[in-house]
Amino acid sequence: MLFRSEEFLKKQWNKWAKPKLISAPGMVNKSAVILPKKINGKYVVFHRIYPNILVDYLDDLEFNEYLKGDYFIAPRKNHWDSKKVGAGAPPLETKDGWLMIYQSVGYQDPHRYKIGAMMLDKNNPEKVLYRTNTPIIEPEESYENDGLKAGVVYPCGAVIMNGQLNVYYGGADTVVCAATANLDEFLDEMKNHQEPK
């Protein structure tokens, strides 16, 4: 059944399908996002089982089987994103491929979550073309360090509007923040130097 806003606003939950687990009981599986376009007739779901981003190709979104991870995107040894990585927002389609904004923790700074970007192949989104050598957002401001979880910036969403990349993220598990960049400049810096701001 398709979601209808009037049922939501009237709290008519009996019209909704019964919720389903998408990962096996007892498994810590987080950060699931769905690619906004089918690839070869399949839905693409990104999710995280420590320490990797897992990628599943599904015929439908009924979730009659648990997500398992057909492919994975791993942390990078000796980089800022060396300990664990997770999707933060559904990837955005760009001229260069799928732009994924992701969260990571590195062994060099194990208690601070940071945000990076990676470019995924347009037709094979499990394939990383390139990714940022440094975080695009890290906890530097007081509102990112003073709160329920100090030193955490965590991506919640991203959109492209009027040539601008807008990344929405949580700061210290207390506030919601936004960061923006000119999309073309961001993509150029990312592709040529892996150091966009």
C-alpha positions as CSV (number, residue, x, y, z in Angstrom):
1,M,0.0,0.0,0.0
2,L,1.3,3.4,-0.9
3,F,1.8,6.0,1.9
4,R,-1.0,8.6,2.0
5,S,-0.4,11.7,4.0
6,E,-4.0,12.0,5.3
7,E,-3.8,8.6,6.9
8,F,-0.6,9.6,8.6
9,L,-2.0,12.9,9.8
10,K,-5.1,11.2,11.1
11,K,-2.9,8.5,12.8
12,Q,-4.8,5.7,11.0
13,W,-2.1,3.2,11.6
14,N,-4.4,0.2,10.9
15,K,-4.2,1.1,7.2
16,W,-0.4,0.5,7.2
17,A,1.3,-2.8,6.5
18,K,2.9,-4.6,9.4
19,P,6.5,-3.6,9.9
20,K,9.2,-6.0,9.0
21,L,12.8,-6.5,10.1
22,I,15.2,-6.0,7.3
23,S,18.1,-7.7,9.1
24,A,18.4,-10.9,11.0
25,P,17.5,-10.7,14.7
26,G,20.5,-10.0,16.9
27,M,22.5,-8.5,14.0
28,V,23.6,-4.9,14.4
29,N,22.7,-3.5,11.0
30,K,22.5,0.3,10.6
31,S,22.3,3.2,8.3
32,A,20.1,1.8,5.5
33,V,19.4,4.0,2.5
34,I,17.9,3.2,-0.9
35,L,19.3,4.4,-4.2
36,P,16.7,6.7,-5.7
37,K,16.8,4.9,-9.1
38,K,16.7,1.3,-10.0
39,I,19.8,-0.2,-11.6
40,N,19.2,-2.9,-14.2
41,G,15.6,-3.3,-12.8
42,K,16.8,-3.7,-9.2
43,Y,16.5,-1.6,-6.1
44,V,19.9,-0.9,-4.5
45,V,20.1,-0.8,-0.7
46,F,23.1,0.4,1.2
47,H,23.4,-0.6,4.9
48,R,26.2,-1.1,7.5
49,I,27.4,-4.1,9.4
50,Y,30.5,-3.1,11.2
51,P,32.9,-2.0,9.7
52,N,31.6,-1.9,6.1
53,I,28.9,-0.3,4.0
54,L,27.1,-3.3,2.4
55,V,25.2,-3.2,-0.9
56,D,22.2,-5.4,-1.8
57,Y,20.4,-5.6,-5.1
58,L,16.7,-6.4,-4.6
59,D,13.8,-7.3,-7.0
60,D,11.3,-5.5,-4.7
61,L,11.1,-3.7,-1.4
62,E,8.9,-6.3,0.3
63,F,11.8,-7.5,2.4
64,N,10.7,-11.1,2.5
65,E,14.4,-12.0,3.2
66,Y,16.9,-10.3,5.4
67,L,19.5,-8.0,3.9
68,K,22.8,-9.8,3.5
69,G,25.3,-7.7,1.6
70,D,26.0,-8.8,-2.0
71,Y,28.9,-6.3,-2.1
72,F,30.8,-4.1,0.4
73,I,32.6,-0.8,0.6
74,A,35.3,-1.0,3.2
75,P,37.1,1.5,5.4
76,R,40.6,2.5,4.2
77,K,43.6,1.6,6.1
78,N,45.8,4.6,7.2
79,H,43.1,7.1,6.2
80,W,40.7,9.3,8.2
81,D,38.0,6.7,7.6
82,S,40.0,3.7,8.7
83,K,37.8,2.2,11.4
84,K,34.2,2.1,10.1
85,V,32.1,3.6,7.4
86,G,28.3,4.0,7.0
87,A,25.9,5.6,4.5
88,G,24.4,8.9,5.7
89,A,22.0,9.9,3.0
90,P,20.6,8.3,-0.1
91,P,23.2,8.9,-2.9
92,L,22.6,11.8,-5.2
93,E,22.8,11.4,-9.0
94,T,25.4,13.7,-10.6
95,K,27.1,14.0,-14.0
96,D,30.0,12.0,-12.6
97,G,28.1,9.2,-10.9
98,W,26.3,8.7,-7.5
99,L,27.5,11.1,-4.8
100,M,27.3,9.4,-1.4
101,I,27.7,11.4,1.7
102,Y,28.9,9.0,4.4
103,Q,29.9,8.9,8.1
104,S,33.1,7.4,9.4
105,V,35.4,7.0,12.4
106,G,39.1,6.5,12.0
107,Y,41.5,4.7,14.4
108,Q,43.5,7.9,14.5
109,D,40.6,9.7,16.2
110,P,38.4,6.9,17.4
111,H,35.7,8.9,19.3
112,R,34.9,11.5,16.7
113,Y,32.5,10.9,13.8
114,K,33.3,12.8,10.6
115,I,31.6,13.1,7.2
116,G,33.1,12.3,3.9
117,A,32.0,11.9,0.3
118,M,32.5,9.2,-2.3
119,M,31.6,8.9,-6.0
120,L,30.0,5.6,-7.0
121,D,29.8,4.3,-10.5
122,K,26.5,5.3,-12.2
123,N,25.7,1.8,-13.4
124,N,27.6,-0.3,-10.7
125,P,27.0,1.7,-7.5
126,E,28.9,-0.9,-5.4
127,K,32.1,0.4,-7.2
128,V,33.8,3.4,-5.6
129,L,35.4,5.6,-8.3
130,Y,37.0,7.9,-5.7
131,R,36.5,9.4,-2.3
132,T,37.7,12.3,-0.2
133,N,41.1,12.1,1.4
134,T,40.0,14.3,4.2
135,P,36.6,14.8,5.9
136,I,34.3,17.3,4.3
137,I,32.7,18.1,7.7
138,E,34.3,17.4,11.1
139,P,33.3,18.4,14.6
140,E,35.0,21.8,15.1
141,E,32.2,24.1,16.2
142,S,31.0,24.3,19.8
143,Y,27.5,23.0,18.9
144,E,29.2,19.9,17.4
145,N,31.2,19.3,20.5
146,D,28.9,20.3,23.3
147,G,25.8,18.1,23.6
148,L,24.6,14.5,24.2
149,K,27.5,13.0,22.2
150,A,30.5,15.3,22.0
151,G,32.6,15.3,18.8
152,V,30.0,13.8,16.5
153,V,28.8,15.1,13.1
154,Y,26.5,12.6,11.4
155,P,24.9,13.0,8.0
156,C,21.1,12.8,7.9
157,G,20.3,13.9,4.4
158,A,21.6,15.6,1.3
159,V,20.0,17.3,-1.7
160,I,21.0,19.3,-4.8
161,M,19.0,22.5,-5.2
162,N,19.8,25.3,-7.7
163,G,23.4,24.0,-8.3
164,Q,24.1,23.8,-4.6
165,L,24.9,20.7,-2.6
166,N,23.1,20.8,0.8
167,V,24.2,18.4,3.5
168,Y,22.0,18.1,6.6
169,Y,23.7,16.6,9.7
170,G,23.4,16.2,13.4
171,G,25.8,17.9,15.8
172,A,26.7,16.2,19.1
173,D,23.3,14.3,18.9
174,T,21.8,17.6,20.0
175,V,21.3,20.0,17.0
176,V,20.5,19.7,13.3
177,C,22.9,21.6,11.0
178,A,23.4,22.3,7.3
179,A,26.4,22.8,5.2
180,T,26.4,23.9,1.6
181,A,28.8,24.0,-1.4
182,N,28.6,24.9,-5.0
183,L,28.0,21.5,-6.6
184,D,30.2,21.9,-9.7
185,E,33.1,23.2,-7.6
186,F,32.7,20.4,-5.1
187,L,32.6,17.7,-7.7
188,D,35.6,19.2,-9.5
189,E,37.7,19.4,-6.3
190,M,36.6,15.9,-5.3
191,K,37.5,14.4,-8.7
192,N,40.8,16.1,-9.2
193,H,42.1,16.5,-5.7
194,Q,39.9,14.4,-3.4
195,E,39.8,17.5,-1.0
196,P,36.5,19.4,-1.5
197,K,35.3,21.8,1.1
